[in-house]
Structure formats: structure tokens, C-alpha cells
Amino acid sequence: MRRVHGFAVATAAFSFVTALTPAHAQDASKAVAGGGITAPGWQGQVDANEAKRGNTINNAKFSKDGDALHVVTGPASTYWNPANKASGDYTVKASFKEPQYMNLNNHDHPYGIMIGGNDLGTDQASMFYCAAYGDGRFIARGFGPAAFQLNGREGEAAPSIHKAAGKGEPVAQDIAVSVKGDKVSCSINGAVVGTWNKSDIVGAGKLKSTDGVYGIRFAHNTEGLVTGLSVTKP
């Protein structure tokens, strides 16, 4: 199985280790005007590296836009509603739309589903996420007290992942993360792009469990709309 990139909590504002895009993706996060979380019931946090640079969750914007959750980053951020929990075998899914591909950056940044959120806001916080890029790649990462990668620092391409026609053009992805027995899988646009043993994700220095809170994650300097975030049981 592949290896992963990790998770750390940096401050009382609890921040995750940054989910790096390719090596060239070291552009500075740009604070979003009018930032903060206005969607009722939702919480969020920036990555540890972002917090070290003085960024807070108020440097990104998370709001409701009709039936959609509207995310504009800013620092790389993870968002969740504590009421959204999943356990046992389940699938968490949502549709993501980047209305203007790379409108806030000069290269691809990913966004996707987070599951297994436990002890959020503590130095034992953990979670797993699978996220898509608008250039046809995806990344799978785990954050625990230690950091780990599941498919490399730059992720990998998959045929089912939609590619934007160009900068400023729309691109959309349907992303789902499933837990079934001893396997965790990620599907994008109806096709499985990666499957891992649960033991690659849960254990010492990794996730506490795949049971926990679910939510969404966006890398820095990225804008997107999320609809249909939900969990289903087999």
C-alpha cells in the first residue's frame, strides 16, 4: 500500500499539518476579505504551517450559498459540523465545483472529503481525506499525531477525474470515501481511484478510528462550492 503525509495540531485554535500539493505549490496563502465561518453549526481550522505564519480560520471564508457550502481559502482549511458523524461501514459523498479553475492561484490545489475526525482540537486529533485536483489527479492523506501519505506527495492521475478546459473554466468532481470491513476506498466521478487496508490508516501514530466526524477539506488559495454532503450505510 502507499504511504501518507501527516497531521499535527499547532495551537489552541487546533490546526492541521498542511496538505501539500506538488513541490512547486509553495505560494503564500492570501487572506480572504470578510473571512470566517458563517454557516450555522460548522467549525474549521487551518493547517499547522499556516498557523505558524500567523493565519487563522478567519483568513478563509466558509458560508452558505443557497443549497451549497461556499469555501474560499486563504490558508488550507478543514471544515466540519460536529453533528455529522459516521461509524462502522459507510460512505460519505459530496459534489465539488470549482467555478473558475485556479482563479486564486497559478497551479492546481485540491479539495475533497474528510472522514474519521477524532479528538479535533487536541494534540491527538486525527482524520483521513481524499481530494481531487482539476488537472486529473487526486491525493489521499492521513493526519494523526504523526503524519503519513497514502499516494505520494503529488498524488496520482486517474481517468475518471475531470480536467478543467483551462484556467478560469469550471470543473466539477463527485467524491466519495467509503469504509467497508477492513478497507477504505475513494471514488471520484463513480470510479474507485484508490483502496487501502484500514491498517494503513488506523493505528499508532495514525487515525484513532475511521469512526468519527466527517467534513470537507480545501487546500490554500482555492474557491469551490460543495453540495450533497451526506453519509449512507450499506
C-alpha positions as CSV (number, residue, x, y, z in Angstrom):
1,M,0.0,0.0,0.0
2,R,1.1,3.6,-0.4
3,R,2.4,5.9,2.3
4,V,0.9,9.2,3.5
5,H,1.5,12.8,4.7
6,G,0.6,13.7,8.3
7,F,-1.3,15.7,10.8
8,A,-0.3,18.0,13.6
9,V,-2.2,20.4,15.8
10,A,-0.4,23.6,16.3
11,T,-2.3,26.0,18.6
12,A,-5.4,26.2,20.8
13,A,-7.1,27.1,17.6
14,F,-6.2,23.5,16.6
15,S,-4.5,23.4,13.2
16,F,-3.8,20.5,10.9
17,V,-0.5,19.8,9.1
18,T,-0.7,21.3,5.7
19,A,-1.7,19.1,2.8
20,L,0.9,20.0,0.3
21,T,0.2,20.0,-3.4
22,P,3.2,19.4,-5.7
23,A,6.6,20.7,-4.8
24,H,6.1,24.0,-6.8
25,A,3.0,24.7,-4.7
26,Q,4.7,26.9,-2.1
27,D,2.8,30.1,-2.9
28,A,1.8,32.1,0.1
29,S,-1.7,31.9,1.4
30,K,-3.7,35.0,0.7
31,A,-6.1,36.2,3.4
32,V,-9.7,36.4,2.2
33,A,-11.6,39.6,2.8
34,G,-14.6,39.1,5.1
35,G,-13.4,35.7,6.1
36,G,-14.7,33.5,8.9
37,I,-17.3,30.8,9.3
38,T,-20.9,31.9,8.9
39,A,-22.6,28.6,8.0
40,P,-24.6,27.6,11.2
41,G,-23.2,24.7,13.2
42,W,-19.9,24.5,11.3
43,Q,-16.4,24.7,12.7
44,G,-13.0,24.8,11.0
45,Q,-9.2,25.0,11.4
46,V,-6.2,26.0,9.4
47,D,-3.1,23.8,9.0
48,A,-0.3,23.9,11.5
49,N,2.1,25.5,9.0
50,E,-0.5,28.2,8.2
51,A,-0.9,28.9,11.9
52,K,2.9,29.3,12.3
53,R,2.7,32.0,9.6
54,G,0.0,33.8,11.6
55,N,-3.0,32.6,9.6
56,T,-6.3,31.8,11.3
57,I,-9.6,30.3,10.1
58,N,-10.8,33.9,9.7
59,N,-8.4,34.3,6.8
60,A,-10.5,31.9,4.9
61,K,-14.3,32.1,4.2
62,F,-16.9,29.4,4.7
63,S,-20.6,30.3,4.1
64,K,-23.9,29.0,2.8
65,D,-24.8,29.9,-0.8
66,G,-28.3,28.6,-1.4
67,D,-28.0,24.8,-1.0
68,A,-24.2,24.9,-1.4
69,L,-21.4,25.4,1.0
70,H,-19.1,28.1,-0.4
71,V,-15.5,27.9,0.5
72,V,-12.8,30.4,-0.3
73,T,-9.3,29.9,1.0
74,G,-6.9,31.6,2.2
75,P,-5.0,29.2,4.3
76,A,-5.6,25.5,3.8
77,S,-8.5,24.6,5.9
78,T,-10.7,21.7,7.1
79,Y,-14.4,22.2,8.0
80,W,-16.9,20.0,9.8
81,N,-20.2,20.1,11.7
82,P,-19.8,18.1,14.9
83,A,-23.3,16.6,14.3
84,N,-22.0,14.9,11.2
85,K,-20.7,11.5,12.4
86,A,-20.2,8.1,10.7
87,S,-19.3,4.7,12.1
88,G,-19.0,1.1,11.0
89,D,-19.3,0.6,7.3
90,Y,-20.4,3.8,5.5
91,T,-19.9,6.1,2.5
92,V,-19.5,9.9,2.7
93,K,-20.0,11.7,-0.5
94,A,-20.4,15.2,-1.9
95,S,-20.2,17.2,-5.2
96,F,-17.5,19.8,-5.6
97,K,-17.4,22.5,-8.2
98,E,-14.5,24.9,-8.9
99,P,-16.4,27.7,-10.7
100,Q,-13.2,29.2,-12.1
101,Y,-10.3,26.8,-12.2
102,M,-7.2,28.2,-10.5
103,N,-8.8,31.7,-10.1
104,L,-6.9,32.3,-6.8
105,N,-3.6,30.6,-7.7
106,N,-1.3,29.7,-10.6
107,H,-1.4,25.9,-10.2
108,D,-3.7,23.2,-9.1
109,H,-4.9,22.9,-5.5
110,P,-7.1,20.0,-4.2
111,Y,-10.4,19.7,-2.3
112,G,-12.3,16.8,-1.1
113,I,-13.9,14.6,1.7
114,M,-12.7,14.2,5.2
115,I,-13.6,11.2,7.4
116,G,-12.6,9.8,10.8
117,G,-12.3,13.1,12.6
118,N,-11.5,12.3,16.2
119,D,-10.2,14.4,19.1
120,L,-10.4,17.5,16.9
121,G,-8.7,20.5,18.6
122,T,-6.3,18.4,20.6
123,D,-2.8,17.2,20.0
124,Q,-4.3,13.7,19.4
125,A,-6.5,14.9,16.6
126,S,-6.8,12.6,13.5
127,M,-8.6,12.3,10.2
128,F,-8.3,11.0,6.6
129,Y,-9.2,12.7,3.4
130,C,-9.3,12.1,-0.3
131,A,-9.2,15.2,-2.6
132,A,-9.2,15.9,-6.3
133,Y,-7.3,18.4,-8.4
134,G,-8.8,20.0,-11.6
135,D,-5.9,18.6,-13.6
136,G,-7.0,14.9,-13.2
137,R,-5.1,13.9,-10.1
138,F,-6.1,13.0,-6.5
139,I,-4.4,12.8,-3.2
140,A,-5.1,10.5,-0.2
141,R,-3.7,11.7,3.1
142,G,-4.0,10.8,6.8
143,F,-3.4,13.1,9.7
144,G,-2.8,11.7,13.2
145,P,-0.4,12.7,16.0
146,A,2.2,11.7,13.3
147,A,1.9,12.5,9.5
148,F,1.5,10.0,6.7
149,Q,0.9,9.9,2.9
150,L,-1.1,7.2,1.1
151,N,-0.3,8.0,-2.6
152,G,2.7,10.2,-2.6
153,R,3.3,13.9,-2.2
154,E,2.0,14.9,-5.6
155,G,-0.8,12.3,-5.7
156,E,-1.6,10.5,-8.9
157,A,-3.7,10.7,-12.0
158,A,-6.9,8.7,-12.5
159,P,-9.0,8.5,-15.7
160,S,-12.3,9.3,-14.0
161,I,-11.2,12.7,-12.6
162,H,-12.4,15.6,-14.6
163,K,-9.9,18.1,-16.1
164,A,-10.7,21.8,-16.5
165,A,-10.6,23.1,-20.0
166,G,-8.3,25.8,-18.9
167,K,-7.6,28.5,-16.3
168,G,-10.8,30.2,-15.3
169,E,-13.0,27.4,-16.7
170,P,-15.4,25.4,-14.4
171,V,-14.6,21.9,-13.3
172,A,-16.6,19.6,-11.1
173,Q,-16.0,16.3,-9.2
174,D,-18.2,13.9,-7.3
175,I,-16.1,12.5,-4.5
176,A,-16.9,9.6,-2.1
177,V,-15.0,7.9,0.6
178,S,-16.2,4.5,1.8
179,V,-15.3,2.3,4.7
180,K,-16.2,-1.4,4.3
181,G,-14.8,-4.1,6.5
182,D,-11.0,-3.8,6.6
183,K,-10.9,-1.5,3.5
184,V,-11.1,2.2,2.9
185,S,-11.7,3.4,-0.7
186,C,-12.0,6.7,-2.6
187,S,-14.2,7.1,-5.6
188,I,-14.2,10.1,-7.9
189,N,-17.0,10.5,-10.5
190,G,-18.2,7.0,-10.0
191,A,-14.9,5.1,-10.3
192,V,-12.7,3.8,-7.5
193,V,-9.4,5.6,-7.7
194,G,-7.8,4.1,-4.6
195,T,-8.3,1.4,-2.0
196,W,-6.3,0.8,1.2
197,N,-6.2,-1.6,4.1
198,K,-7.7,0.0,7.2
199,S,-4.4,-0.9,8.9
200,D,-2.6,1.6,6.6
201,I,-4.8,4.3,8.0
202,V,-5.7,3.4,11.6
203,G,-3.1,2.6,14.2
204,A,-0.3,4.0,16.3
205,G,0.6,7.5,15.0
206,K,-2.3,7.4,12.5
207,L,-6.0,7.6,12.9
208,K,-7.7,6.7,16.1
209,S,-10.5,5.2,14.1
210,T,-12.4,5.5,10.9
211,D,-15.5,6.2,13.1
212,G,-15.8,9.9,13.8
213,V,-16.8,13.2,12.3
214,Y,-16.8,13.8,8.6
215,G,-16.5,17.0,6.6
216,I,-14.6,18.7,3.8
217,R,-11.1,20.0,3.1
218,F,-9.7,22.7,0.8
219,A,-6.1,23.5,0.1
220,H,-4.9,27.1,0.2
221,N,-5.9,29.8,-2.3
222,T,-8.8,27.8,-3.7
223,E,-12.5,28.5,-4.2
224,G,-15.3,25.9,-4.5
225,L,-18.9,25.1,-3.9
226,V,-19.9,21.9,-2.2
227,T,-23.4,20.3,-2.4
228,G,-24.9,17.0,-1.3
229,L,-22.6,16.3,1.6
230,S,-24.1,13.2,3.2
231,V,-23.5,9.7,4.6
232,T,-25.1,6.5,3.6
233,K,-24.9,3.0,5.2
234,P,-24.8,-0.3,3.2
